[in-house]
Amino acid sequence: MKIIAGLEPNDMRVLNVEMQNLDKVAVTFSGGMDSTLLLYMLIKDKEERGLNTEIHCFTATQVGTKIHSQNILALPEFAGKVIHHTDVNNPIDESVKPMIQQLLDDGWFVYCATNAVPLEEIGGRYPQRPKKNPDNTNLNLPFAFLFKYHIVAAYYELGIQHVIPATHTCTQIEYGECGECYACREKKWGFSKLKV
Protein backbone atom coordinates (compact mmCIF):
# COMPACT_ATOMS: atom_id res chain seq x y z
CA MET A 1 0.00 0.00 0.00
CA LYS A 2 1.40 3.35 -1.00
CA ILE A 3 0.23 6.85 -0.09
CA ILE A 4 1.74 10.34 -0.13
CA ALA A 5 1.47 12.59 2.93
CA GLY A 6 3.12 15.69 4.34
CA LEU A 7 2.92 19.40 5.04
CA GLU A 8 3.26 20.94 1.61
CA PRO A 9 4.47 19.93 -1.87
CA ASN A 10 8.19 20.26 -1.06
CA ASP A 11 7.84 18.13 2.09
CA MET A 12 5.66 15.27 0.88
CA ARG A 13 6.86 11.74 1.62
CA VAL A 14 5.84 8.42 0.13
CA LEU A 15 4.64 5.91 2.71
CA ASN A 16 5.16 2.56 1.05
CA VAL A 17 4.14 -0.40 3.19
CA GLU A 18 4.23 -3.73 1.42
CA MET A 19 3.24 -7.00 3.05
CA GLN A 20 5.75 -9.77 2.52
CA ASN A 21 4.20 -12.85 0.94
CA LEU A 22 5.31 -15.20 3.73
CA ASP A 23 3.48 -17.68 5.97
CA LYS A 24 3.72 -15.22 8.85
CA VAL A 25 5.27 -11.87 9.77
CA ALA A 26 5.83 -10.00 13.04
CA VAL A 27 4.84 -6.42 13.82
CA THR A 28 6.10 -4.65 16.94
CA PHE A 29 2.85 -3.17 18.16
CA SER A 30 2.47 -0.74 21.06
CA GLY A 31 -0.94 0.72 20.30
CA GLY A 32 0.70 4.08 19.57
CA MET A 33 0.12 6.20 16.48
CA ASP A 34 3.06 4.87 14.50
CA SER A 35 2.57 1.14 15.02
CA THR A 36 -1.21 1.47 14.57
CA LEU A 37 -0.75 3.20 11.20
CA LEU A 38 1.80 0.60 10.11
CA LEU A 39 -0.52 -2.25 11.10
CA TYR A 40 -3.47 -0.68 9.29
CA MET A 41 -1.42 -0.29 6.10
CA LEU A 42 -0.15 -3.87 6.30
CA ILE A 43 -3.68 -5.23 6.75
CA LYS A 44 -4.94 -3.16 3.81
CA ASP A 45 -2.04 -4.24 1.59
CA LYS A 46 -2.64 -7.88 2.51
CA GLU A 47 -6.36 -7.55 1.68
CA GLU A 48 -5.77 -5.68 -1.58
CA ARG A 49 -3.23 -8.24 -2.79
CA GLY A 50 -5.17 -11.30 -1.52
CA LEU A 51 -2.28 -12.67 0.57
CA ASN A 52 -2.66 -15.41 3.19
CA THR A 53 0.17 -14.16 5.41
CA GLU A 54 -0.55 -14.31 9.15
CA ILE A 55 0.17 -11.02 10.91
CA HIS A 56 1.47 -11.51 14.44
CA CYS A 57 1.58 -8.43 16.68
CA PHE A 58 4.09 -8.47 19.53
CA THR A 59 3.43 -6.04 22.37
CA ALA A 60 6.18 -5.43 24.92
CA THR A 61 5.58 -5.12 28.65
CA GLN A 62 5.74 -1.33 28.88
CA VAL A 63 3.49 1.33 30.40
CA GLY A 64 0.10 1.41 28.73
CA THR A 65 0.95 -0.94 25.86
CA LYS A 66 -1.11 -3.99 26.79
CA ILE A 67 -4.49 -2.35 27.35
CA HIS A 68 -4.14 0.19 24.54
CA SER A 69 -2.92 -2.33 21.98
CA GLN A 70 -5.91 -4.55 22.86
CA ASN A 71 -8.26 -1.55 22.53
CA ILE A 72 -6.91 -0.77 19.05
CA LEU A 73 -7.22 -4.37 17.92
CA ALA A 74 -10.88 -4.41 18.98
CA LEU A 75 -11.69 -1.65 16.46
CA PRO A 76 -13.44 -2.79 13.24
CA GLU A 77 -10.39 -1.93 11.12
CA PHE A 78 -8.31 -4.50 13.04
CA ALA A 79 -10.64 -6.96 14.78
CA GLY A 80 -9.95 -10.58 13.91
CA LYS A 81 -7.23 -9.69 11.38
CA VAL A 82 -4.11 -10.34 13.48
CA ILE A 83 -2.75 -12.68 16.12
CA HIS A 84 -1.79 -10.69 19.22
CA HIS A 85 1.03 -11.64 21.59
CA THR A 86 1.03 -9.51 24.75
CA ASP A 87 3.38 -9.41 27.74
CA VAL A 88 6.47 -9.99 25.62
CA ASN A 89 9.46 -9.46 27.89
CA ASN A 90 11.30 -6.27 26.99
CA PRO A 91 13.57 -5.08 29.82
CA ILE A 92 14.58 -1.63 28.53
CA ASP A 93 12.17 1.27 29.13
CA GLU A 94 11.12 3.20 26.01
CA SER A 95 12.83 0.76 23.67
CA VAL A 96 11.71 -2.27 21.70
CA LYS A 97 15.24 -3.23 20.66
CA PRO A 98 15.44 -6.38 22.82
CA MET A 99 12.06 -7.62 21.57
CA ILE A 100 13.02 -6.95 17.95
CA GLN A 101 16.35 -8.71 18.35
CA GLN A 102 14.68 -11.77 19.87
CA LEU A 103 12.14 -11.93 17.04
CA LEU A 104 14.93 -11.67 14.46
CA ASP A 105 16.96 -14.33 16.26
CA ASP A 106 13.88 -16.57 16.16
CA GLY A 107 13.68 -16.17 12.36
CA TRP A 108 10.76 -13.74 12.04
CA PHE A 109 10.40 -11.11 9.32
CA VAL A 110 9.81 -8.01 11.49
CA TYR A 111 8.03 -4.72 10.76
CA CYS A 112 8.72 -1.81 13.12
CA ALA A 113 7.19 1.67 12.87
CA THR A 114 10.24 3.66 13.94
CA ASN A 115 10.19 7.16 12.44
CA ALA A 116 12.86 9.86 12.00
CA VAL A 117 14.07 12.12 14.80
CA PRO A 118 12.60 15.65 14.61
CA LEU A 119 14.96 18.20 13.10
CA GLU A 120 14.11 20.61 15.91
CA GLU A 121 14.88 20.27 19.61
CA ILE A 122 11.67 19.09 21.29
CA GLY A 123 13.03 18.18 24.74
CA GLY A 124 12.85 14.92 26.62
CA ARG A 125 15.14 11.91 26.47
CA TYR A 126 15.27 10.34 23.01
CA PRO A 127 14.39 6.63 23.30
CA GLN A 128 16.58 3.83 22.01
CA ARG A 129 15.12 3.08 18.61
CA PRO A 130 16.24 0.36 16.21
CA LYS A 131 18.44 1.17 13.27
CA LYS A 132 18.17 -0.96 10.17
CA ASN A 133 21.17 -3.21 9.86
CA PRO A 134 22.13 -3.56 6.18
CA ASP A 135 22.96 -7.23 6.84
CA ASN A 136 19.54 -7.96 8.29
CA THR A 137 17.02 -8.13 5.48
CA ASN A 138 14.38 -9.42 7.90
CA LEU A 139 13.92 -6.02 9.60
CA ASN A 140 11.67 -3.57 7.78
CA LEU A 141 11.41 0.07 8.94
CA PRO A 142 9.10 1.64 6.35
CA PHE A 143 8.72 4.90 8.32
CA ALA A 144 12.44 5.46 8.96
CA PHE A 145 12.55 8.66 6.87
CA LEU A 146 9.22 10.09 8.02
CA PHE A 147 8.66 12.66 10.74
CA LYS A 148 5.77 12.44 13.20
CA TYR A 149 3.76 14.95 11.18
CA HIS A 150 3.95 12.64 8.16
CA ILE A 151 2.42 9.91 10.34
CA VAL A 152 -0.39 12.25 11.47
CA ALA A 153 -1.00 13.41 7.90
CA ALA A 154 -1.23 9.79 6.73
CA TYR A 155 -4.16 9.13 9.09
CA TYR A 156 -6.06 11.98 7.42
CA GLU A 157 -4.99 10.93 3.93
CA LEU A 158 -6.32 7.41 4.59
CA GLY A 159 -9.51 8.71 6.25
CA ILE A 160 -8.83 6.91 9.55
CA GLN A 161 -8.26 9.93 11.80
CA HIS A 162 -11.07 8.56 14.02
CA VAL A 163 -8.57 5.90 15.17
CA ILE A 164 -6.13 8.48 16.61
CA PRO A 165 -7.95 9.01 19.96
CA ALA A 166 -7.73 5.26 20.66
CA THR A 167 -3.93 5.27 20.30
CA HIS A 168 -1.67 5.73 23.32
CA THR A 169 1.73 7.34 23.01
CA CYS A 170 2.87 8.29 26.53
CA THR A 171 5.62 6.13 28.01
CA GLN A 172 5.13 7.35 31.60
CA ILE A 173 1.46 6.89 32.48
CA GLU A 174 -1.12 4.23 31.65
CA TYR A 175 -3.89 6.62 30.56
CA GLY A 176 -3.74 10.07 29.02
CA GLU A 177 -0.55 12.00 28.37
CA CYS A 178 2.08 13.18 30.84
CA GLY A 179 3.12 15.87 28.35
CA GLU A 180 6.77 15.62 29.39
CA CYS A 181 8.14 12.33 28.02
CA TYR A 182 9.75 12.27 24.60
CA ALA A 183 6.80 10.43 23.03
CA CYS A 184 4.29 13.04 24.25
CA ARG A 185 6.50 15.89 23.08
CA GLU A 186 7.01 14.32 19.66
CA LYS A 187 3.27 13.75 19.21
CA LYS A 188 2.49 17.35 20.18
CA TRP A 189 5.22 18.58 17.81
CA GLY A 190 3.78 16.50 14.95
CA PHE A 191 0.27 17.85 15.41
CA SER A 192 1.53 21.44 15.78
CA LYS A 193 3.24 21.23 12.40
CA LEU A 194 0.05 20.15 10.67
CA LYS A 195 -2.36 22.44 12.50
CA VAL A 196 -5.00 19.68 12.61
Salt bridges, closest charged atoms under 4 A:
ASP11 OD1 - ARG13 NH1 3.21
ASP11 OD2 - HIS150 NE2 3.34
ASP34 OD1 - LYS148 NZ 2.80
ASP45 OD2 - ARG49 NH1 2.75
GLU47 OE1 - LYS44 NZ 3.40
GLU47 OE2 - LYS81 NZ 3.26
GLU54 OE1 - HIS56 NE2 2.82
GLU77 OE2 - HIS162 NE2 2.57
ASP87 OD2 - LYS66 NZ 3.21
GLU94 OE2 - ARG125 NH2 3.37
GLU120 OE2 - LYS193 NZ 2.48
GLU177 OE2 - LYS187 NZ 3.14
GLU180 OE1 - ARG185 NH2 2.74
GLU186 OE1 - ARG129 NH2 2.93
GLU186 OE1 - LYS148 NZ 3.67
